Structures are given as C-alpha cells and as structure tokens.
Amino acid sequence: MSLIYGLGPTLLREYLADPVKTASSTLTSLPSWAPRASSTNWNRFYKTGDLGFYDSDGNIHILGRKDSQVKIRGLRVELGEVEHHIRSSLESIRQTAVDVFQTETVTNLVCYLCFSDVTKAPGPTTGSEGEDIFLSMTETLQHELNIVVNKLHALLPNYMVPTYFIPCSYMPLITSGKLDKAKLRKLMRTLSQEDLESYSLTDANKRAPDTEMEVRLQHLWAEILQIPAQSIGKDDSFLRVGGDSIAAIRLVSMARESGVTLTVAGIFEDPCLSSMAAIASIADGEDELSAHIPAYSLLDNDTQHLIQTPSIYEICNLKEGQEIEDAYPTTKLQEGLMALSAKQPGSYIAKHLYRLPKHVDVSRFKDAWRITVDTCSILRTRIVLTGASATQVIVSGDFEWDSVQNQDVHAYLQSIQDMKMGYGSRLSRYALIHNTDGNNYFTWSAHHVVFDGLSVQNIINILMKAYHNVNIPEAPAYSRFIKYTLGLDAEAAASYWREQLQSARKATFPTSSRISNQPDATRVFERSIKLPVIVSSGITFATIARAAWALILARYSDTDDITFGTTISGRQAPVPGVMDMVGPIIATVPVRIRVNQAQATSDFLHAVQKQALEMVSYEQFGLQSIAKLSKDARDACDFTSLLVIQPMKHVSGSGSAESILVEADGKLKEAAESMQNYFSYPLITQAHIYEDHINIMLIYDSMVLTEIQIEALSYQLGHAMHQLAAAASKDTLDSISLSSSWDLEHAVSMNGNNTEVIDACVHNLIERQAKIRPNAPAISAWDAELTYSQLDSAANRLANYIINVYNVLPGDLIHVCFEKSAWHFIAILAINKAGAAWVPLDSSHPEQRLRQVIGQTDAKLILTSAGKTNVFSALIDHVLEVTPSLDQKLATAVGSDAPQVDITPSNAAYVLFTSGSTGTPKGLVMEHKSVCTSQTAISERLGLTSEVRILQFAAFVFDLSIGEIIAPLISGACIYVPSEDTRMNSITKFIRDQRINWAFLTPSFVRTLKPEDVSTLELLLLAGEAVPKEILNTWFGKLRLINGWGPAETCARLLEDIAGLLILKTPLS
C-alpha cells in the first residue's frame, strides 16, 4: 500500500491565487525513473492524498485517504486497510466505514456497515437526526459478524479490529456526496451502555474475573492497554489484547506500586489473566529495592573512605562549590566500556545535535536543561578507579556549558571531533550555539557509560516538562539498579553461562575487524521496517528481531549452531521504576541459537523468547566475566558483530506544538553523528523498536564490509522479520527465505546491462577481419604462420572439400583432435563454414571416455593432425588428417571461395564436453549467436584490439580456450601457439621471444611463473579456479590483473579488474 501520485499533460497548473496550497500539493523533485517531457505538467507529481495498491494485473485499488490514518492506543491504524479486510470477509457487506469512537477515557474503532448499496443525502426522505440509520443487532446478524471478527483476528493485529459493529439501513451522505461521519459520530454518542454492549460483539461466554487478584490485574491491564476493563475476561491473554514487552515491564512496575508482585518472565510464561493472578502475590512490606538507599551505602568501607579523600577531588578536577553527593560501584557494562575507552581514547562517545524551533525561548531552555541535569544524577556522574575496581561518583553543582567562542555548529563539531572522555573526566558535555543559518542548536555529547537509548528519551521528556513548567516527578534512582546487580547470584550466573556456551560456535561473519593502522572507515546505513502482524501467540517484536538476526548469521556463517553478541535493554529487570530510569541498563551478552530447518517456526520463536526470558537473571553478569569462565566462553565472546535491541517509548515528535527540540538534518546531522572511533566492532546492528515500526541502523567498517553488502543485509533482515512474524503454525524454518525482493531486483539490475546481441555466425565475423586486414598476422604457431587472408582461404578450401566428399550438412557435428598446431584453427573454421559444429577431443583421454563422447554426438567424421588415424579409425567412420600436404592438394583441386551454405546464427557453433555428475560426459551445445555475443562483449570489456599478441595455452577441450581463439580472431589480434614441448617446458622464454602481451591462465599454472620472467605481459586473466591470496600478492600492481569466472554452459565470463579485493561484478550477458 502506497500513496498515489499523478503526473501527465492533464495535471492542474495551480490552485487559483493559492501558491502555498499549490506547492504543498505537488512534488517537483522527481525520482530518476519518472518520465519527463518538455511540458511543465510532466515535471511534477500531484499528491492525490489517496492510498492504493497494484494487483497482479496492474490495476490500482483505491483504499482511501492518507488522512484516514488514526492512532489507537498509540498505534497507527489505516482505516482503509481495515475496511478492505471487512469487505473481503463477508460478501454480503456492500458498504463499510471504519471510524474512531472516543469517550473520556478510551479511543476505540467502530465499523458502520450496510448490506445494501443505499445512500441518502439530507432531504425529506431522511430523518432529521438520522434516527432511522442504525439497525438493531439480531442473533443472525451477530453470528455473521462474529465470523467477520474471527477472520479479522487472523489477518490484523488486535488493535486494528473494531470494538463496535453498527449495522446501518443506509449510509448518510453530505451534499458533496461524501460520507457524513459527523452524523454517525453524533448517533454513536446517543447510544446507551446497553446498546454499545450489543454492538460490541462481546463473547457472551467470556468468563468475568472472579477473584480479587484477577479483578486488580484486570484494571491494571485496562489502564496500561487503554481498553475497557469489562472487555477483559479471565481467560484473555495479555499479549493477545494488545500487550507487548514494554507493556509487560510497565505492568510489573504498576503492580509493584499497588502492592502486587509479578515478573516479566512470569507474564510471558503464561499471559492468561487467571494464570497471571495465580502466580501474583501480595508484596510483604516495602520492596527492598524501593526503599531509600543512603549515600555511599553500596560501597565497602575502604572505598567509602577513598572516595572522600582530596585525591579523588583532584582526579575529578572538581571546582569550588562542587561536592560529591553520592558514589556507588559501576555495572559490569560501565566497567568494560571505560576499560575499552582507556585503550581506544575517543571511543563510545555519542554526539546528539538538535535544532531549537523559532518559538523556543533560549533563556528558558537553558534553565530547563539545568533542571534536567539536576534531576538526572547520571548527567553529573564521573567514574574513577578505586583499587582494582571502578566507582561512579555523583557531583553536585556539576553544570557547565561548553564555550563556543563565536563558533558555528560546524566549527564546534570539528573542535570536539577528538574529544576524550575517561576516568575522572566529565562524561556529559553540552553547548548552545547560534549558527550562521540563523538557528539555535543544542549539542549534547555523552559517553555510553551514562546513557542508553531509553535514557535519552527519558531525559528529553524531563527537559520538555521542565521547559513547559510541568511538575517533574522524582526520577527513579539509578542506585536502585546498582543495588539489584550487586545482589545477583554470581555462582548461578557462572553456571548458566558455562552450560549455554559449552562447545559454542561463534559467527564467522563478518570475517574480521580492520588492520589497526588503517584509517577510520566507519559508515552508517539506516532504514525503517514497518512492523508486520505477528501470527504466533505471545511473540514480541524483540524476539522476531533476535530470531531473524540468528537466521541471517547462521546462513552467512554456514552453520546451524550460531553464537553472536547482543546488547539487550535490561529493562525487564525486576527493579522499581526501571522503565523511567536514566542511566545505562543495557547489557552485552553472547546468545547461542540452534537452527533446525525442520523445526516449526512458531516453536523456534517460542524457544528464542524463552531463552531471552531465562537470561534476564544472568544478563548483568558482565561480558568480561563470562569470557573468563572457559575457552569456549572466551571464543564465544570474541564477537565481530553486535545486535542491539532497544524498545523505544513514544516521545512527542518534532511536528507537535510543544516540541522544543528538532533533530538536525542534512550535513549537520552527518557531522554530529560521525561514528569515528565510536565502536570497536566491524558491524553493529541496532534495532530500535517503536510502536509501529523498527528502525534498523547498521554501523559498519567499510574496510571490512561494502555498502552494497550492508544494504543487502538490511533488506534480508527485514524480509526475515516479516516471514517469521507471518509464519503459520505449520510452517517450518526451511520455508524462510533470506533472499528478499531487493536481492532479486538487484540481481536483475546487475544483469540488466543490455549487452548487445550479435546476431551473426562466428565465421562471418572472422571473414570480416580477413577483408579488413587480409595481410595482418592471425596465427603465429610453431608449425605455421597464417595471415587472416591465408587462414580464411585455407578454411574455405577445407570446408568445400568436406561438404563434397563427406556430404557434411548444416547442423552436423564433426570432431576435431589436434595437438598445438595452426591446423586446428583452420579445421574448426572450416567446419563452421560448412554449416556444422566442431566437437574437440583429446587423444590422451581413455578410450572409454572417447567412446562415450562420440556415442553421444553420433558424428561420422573427425578432423585430426597427422598420425591420429590409428587412434580414431576404430571409433568413428571417417578420419581426415588435416596437414600442409592436404592443403596443397586442395589448393589446386578445390576453390578458395567460401561455400554457400544455408546456416543461421541459431545453429550450433561448437560442442564442449565436461564431466557429468553421473559419470557420463555432458555435451554443451553453443549457438553462433551466443558465442558471437559473449566473445564480442569480452573483447570490448577487456579492450582486445588488433595490437594484442595473445598466448594460446589452454587445452582445446577446455572452455578457456574459446576466449583464446574466437575473441582474438573476431578482433583482428594475433594468436601465438607454442608446441606441446615448449608449452610444458619453456613457456616463459616463448612469451618473451614472441613479445606476447596477453595471457589467459589458471591460477595453478600461474604459481609456476614469476612476473619478472614474463615482463612483456600487460594483461593476465585468471580463470578456471578461485584466485588465492598468494597470487594476488605476487602479481598485483605488476600488470593488469583480471578475475574471470563463468560456467562453460553460459558462454560468458564475469570479468573485473582486480583492485585489492577478489570480487565478481557485472556479467557480460
């Protein structure tokens, strides 16, 4: 489904006297694929505002207006999509209209439907108030609509299924002919609670909660999910009525505040209301983690004393008026990040850049930021080494704007490019800059030891409340989380991780990080993925993201047992107020997932989710501590990639009236978000999970991964997510394809270079060269020298002879068998001129193989060099030895004109036999047109001209020889042919003596050569085998090195100049 745009000669010129509306309704920045013409109307699109989609026949189906998008419980709903599915669910429904129905406490969807095509505009036949529109709900109608609802639940997420279904006698219209939604809404407000219940299709058999705990949880569900409490039955699933991982965390928090103890793991284990009530318990007194934590109480006595000594004040460079108000240990994550920063100064520092809208008062904004810093102690935190461990200290009065000294934004960002944040230093810095473009910009630079994704949103929410003078509740103390991590069972965690990682195999993609002395090459690729509907009950989008990434890495690493690094939100920890806490709650852990292609996808997803929930109690153990447990654990923790999953809360967007910050865009954003030295992994995959989409950000080292690889990876990841979410219960993992439509389109575009088809025969192209350059050398062999004219005339004589004597007809197959000799070229050219196709044989092959090949061709004639008659006389009817004496005889007996033969480019030019998988050789028939097309393209791509002196080295039965023979001859080049003895014993001397400048060789043979021994070579094409690194190291930079690849079946080669990486690029055909 997409927006519909219009373009063409009938497009309106403008809205009369309304240039603003004209500009907002048209799009003048056309994409490259858009048609263009001289007419002005062809140079802009009209934004219709309608939504639609193409069907398989190319018809456009209109689904409704763009402005029909609404939000239900914070989730975006396209009303036209809901209407489409309702109409498709029951054929008798003729008209539908879905709208929102708002009360003081909740917003729901209502569907007005009509079983006739009747519409009525205001007039004498309609009731003045529309009291005749709504019909009563009958038992029959309720049964039919319940069928519709069941179908909708199978197609749409719960929040998109209407709460009320109102049957109508007709659809009311306004005078313009559009639906009168205002009248329908007015009628809805007149309905009694009893009427609403009858239209709600509530399951009459739904059991109401009947215990005190069930009722308490029912009301908590309703408050969190913004749905009517009465609509929740004791058998309902929290996840089926709109809950997700974030809602589950909030449920645990709100339950704790009301004196009820729940866990996130328990919710996901069985999300049914009655089951949840059974495991919930009444809290016994005040929660230990909710109690006030006195300053310094989380430190041991020695550290408490050390923190309050003057030396710590000096290390932190505290100024007059600044005091340490509290201190507590760091988390394992903070400890690890600080250690990495000490080794790689400048790493893990993020720079956030925002523009202040014009309506923002700068002075008021500064005051609001000061309040924010005072409220969020993590923004006043410094970390110091205290003995063998690290301690974070909170400094009171630690507020200072960076000096900008009349700098613009670019200059300021440049000045902090090499910013260092380490032990004892400020870990959060900020500046307010009046830029040259007239805008004010707020920059906030912070080390990752003081924030994570959700913390940033919490900070911005506090800032907005402070600016708008909204009461700011006390932020949950980060020390609560520290106290939780200190109380974890280390022995249980160590046992868990040892078991998880025993014999684990880490992902091998990406292969490695960069060489340490290479320049910075970090790049960012970002795209948004619309969240699909999840079919499997109770599965979260975080699970979908993790499972999809596991499948991707398993495929890339060619294994079914994959271990990779992931950074999780940590917000499922049973800590009061954890969702609103400001500070890094995230943790990095190894995740091991086994991929069984025969496993049901739903079972796989539940296993991944169960593992994630079980891991909650152990995820704060610390990556460095896990790595120390065993060799297996150490190897598993040696990541080359990292998956970061962050649930994101809703924050007012930049378009809202209350917004005081707008994310910078364009070059300023690029400058601020420079990832130089940011991460130490070659690939970071960040999945930020919002209400209605997942934002994927791939941060990668371009010295390890290319942009096209990353783009492909992003589409494959999105494709895998969609399939996992939509998989039916019977689907297994082997039905999940990682190749997306983007991969197909990219493959098509890479193959869509429109190689010109040469509709000709091979011998015709060679004849053309004989006319253009008759006296130019064509063949320089050890046993004969031939100009193009001599080659053409000799082939003509031989062609006439075999037609007359052996009755050769167009389409026949004729074998050839020669050692290295000029007469091979005459023979194959003569066969083509006679209308036949040549099939090379190698006399050194076993007789059994020769018999198999000849048996398949059913050929009656073979052209050979002298002395081969005895070899083939028992295998084939006729053997003709092609020798100088035969040619001399034919010169007097047969004419040298080309024979007149009825042959087309679709005839076969040659047949090559390769080893078959069954043991029987398979023959590859190549048409003249295919050969001419591919060899012409190869010649053009490589720049093969008449100046080329090419070595003919490959065996005549090897497909590489085609490029050594046909490509040069159709290009006017000269082919140099050594004897078999020279070929095997003194080829380097032959190359030098003949001043050969081109060669097509296998890497295995090139290993025997040295660049200095064949200094005349200008081009070396490597084919037939993978090119090893040692060849690259030896030959790169010495000449033009080409990597060639192509199955013999394709009559084509993928060719690319080797420039540091061995890659295959655009094909020739």
PEWO-V699976 format. One line per field, one symbol per residue. ss: DSSP state (h for helix, s for strand, l for the rest). psi: psi as a letter, one per 30 degrees, with the letter a starting at -180 (. if undefined). burial: I if it has 24 or more other ideal C-beta (glycine too) atoms within 12 Angstrom, else O. A space follows every 50 residues. Layout:
ss->???
psi->???
burial->???
This chain:
ss->lsssssllllllllllllhhhhhhhssllllllllllllhhhhlssssss sssslllllsssssshhhssssllsssshhhhhhhhhhhlllllssssss ssllllssssssssllllsssllllllllllllsllllhhhhhhhhhhhh hhhhhllhhhlllsssssllssslllllslhhhhhhhhhlllhhhhhhhl lllllllllllhhhhhhhhhhhhhhlllhhhlllllslllllllhhhhhh hhhhhhhllssllhhhhhhllshhhhhhhlssllllllllllllllllll hhhhhhhllhhhhhhlllllllsssssssllhhhhhhhhhhhhlllllss sssssslllllhhhhhhhhhhhhhhlhhhhssssssllssssssssllll llllllllhhhhhhhllllllllllllssssssslllllsssssssslll llhhhhhhhhhhhhhhhllllllllllhhhhhhhhhlllhhhhhhhhhhh hllllslllllllllllllllsssssssssllllllllllhhhhhhhhhh hhhhhhhlllsssssssslllllllllhhhllllllssssssssllllls hhhhhhhhhhhhhhhlllhhhlhhhhhlllhhhhhhllllssssssslll lllllllllllssllhhhhhhhllllllllllssssssslllssssssss slllllhhhhhhhhhhhhhhhhhhhhlllllshhhlllllhhhhhhhhhh hllllllllllhhhhhhhhhhhllllsssssllsssshhhhhhhhhhhhh hhhhhhllllllsssssllllhhhhhhhhhhhhlllssssllllllhhhh hhhhhhhlllssssllllhhhhlllllssssllhhhhhhhhhhlllllll lllllllssssssslllllllsssssshhhhhhhhhhhhhhhllllllss sslllllllhhhhhhhhhhhhllssssllhhhhhhlhhhhhhhllllsss slhhhhllllhhhhllllssssllllllhhhhhhhsllsssssssllhhh lllsssslllllllllsll
psi->klkkkkklfgklelkkgifeeeeffljfjklffklllfkeffglkkjffl kllkafggkkkkfaleggklkjhfkkkjeeeeeeeeeffjefkeklkklk jkafflklkkjklkglgklklkaffkkeggfgeklljleeeeeefeeeee eeffflleffkkekjjkkflkkllffglkifeeeeeeeffkleeeeeeff gkjfgkklkgleeeeeeeeeeeeefhlkeffjlfglkeffgflaeeeeee eeeeeefggkklleeeefejgkeeeeeefllkkjakkefflkjkkfffll eeeeeefglfeeeeefhklkfkljflklllleeeeeeeeeeeeikflhkk jkkkkklefkjeeeeeeeeeeeeeejfffgklklkjbflkkkkkkkgijk kkkfhgkaeeeeeefgegkkjakflkgklllkkjlfgflkkkkjkkkffg laeeeeeeeeeeeeeeeghkkjlkkkkffeeeeeefgljeeeeeeeeeee gkgljlkgklelalkegllkhklkkklkkkklkkekkgklfeeeeeeeee eeeeeefhlgjkklkkjlefgfkikkgefgkjljflkklkkkkkjjffkk eeeeeeeeeeeeeffefffgfkeeeeffeleeeeeffilglkkjkjkklk kklfflffkfkkkllbfeeeeegkgkgelgkfkkjkjjjaeglkjkjjjl jffekleeeeeeeeeeeeeeeeeeefklffklfffjkfjlfeeeeeeeef fhghkkkjillefeeeeeeeeeiegkkekilfflkkleeeeeeeeeeeee efeeeghklkflkklkjkajkffeeeeeeeeeffglkkjkljfflkeeee eeeeeefhkfkkkllkgfeeefffflekkjkjleeeeeeffffklglkkj kjklfflkelkkklklfffkkkkjkkleeeeeeeeeeeeeefhjaffkjk kjelkffkfffeffdeeeeffglkkkjlleeeeffheeeeeeeghkfkkj lkeeeffflkeffhffkfkjkklflkjleeeeeefkffajkkjkkkkfff hlkkkkkkiekjlkbkle.
burial->OOIIIIIOOOIOOOOOOOOOOOOOOIOOOOOOOOOOOOOOOOOIIIIIOO IIOOOOOOOOOOIIOOOIIIOIIOIIIIIIIIIIIIIOIIOOIOIIIIII IOOOOIIIIIIIIIIOOOIIOOOOOOOOOIOOIIIOIOOOIIOIIIOIIO OIIOOIIIIIIIIIIIIIIIIIIOOOOOIIIOIIIOIIOOIOOOOIOIII IIOOOOOOIOOOIIIIIIIIIIIIIIIIIOIIIIIIIIIIIIIIIIIIII IIIIIIOOOIIIIIIIIIIIIIIIIIIOOIOOOOOOIOIIOOIOOIOIIO OOIIOIIOOOOIOOIIOIOOOOOIIIIIIIIIIIIIIIIIIIOIOIIIII IIIIIIIOOIOOOOIIOIIIIIIIIIIIIIIIIIIIOOIIIIIIIOOIIO OIOIOOOIIIOIIOOIOOIOIIIIIIIIIIIIIOIOOOIIIIIIIIIIII IIIIIIIIIIIIIIIIIIOOOIOOIIIIIIIIIIIIOIOOOOIOOIIIOI IOOIIIIOIIOOIIOOOOOOOIIIIIIOIIIIIIIIIIIIIIIIIIIIII IIIIIIIOOOIIIIIIIIIIIIIIIIIIIIIIIIIIIIIIIIIIIOOOII IIOIIIIIIIIIIIIIIIIIIIIIIIIOIOOIIOIIIIIIIIIIIIIIIO IOOOOOOOIIIIIIOOOIIOIIIIIIIIIIIIIIIIIIIIIIOIIIIIII IIIIIIOOIIIIIIIIIIIIIIIIIIIOOOIOIOOIOIOIOOIOOOOOOO OOOOIOOIOIIIIIIIIOIIOOIOOIIIIIIIIIOIOIIIIIIIIIIIII IIIOOIOIOIIIIIIIIIIIIIIIIIIIIIIIIIIIIIIIIIIOOOOOII OOIIOOIOIIIIIIIOOIOOIIOOIIOOIIIIIOOIIOOIOOOIOIOIIO IOIOIOIIIIIIIOOOOOOOIOIIIIIIIIIIIIIIIIIOIIOIIOOIII IIIIIIIIIIIIIIIIIIIIIIIIIIIIOIOIIOOOIIOIIOOIOIIIII IIIOIIOOIOOOOIOIIIIIIIIIOOIOOOIIOIIIOIIIIIIIIIOIOI IIIIIIIIOOOIOOIOIII
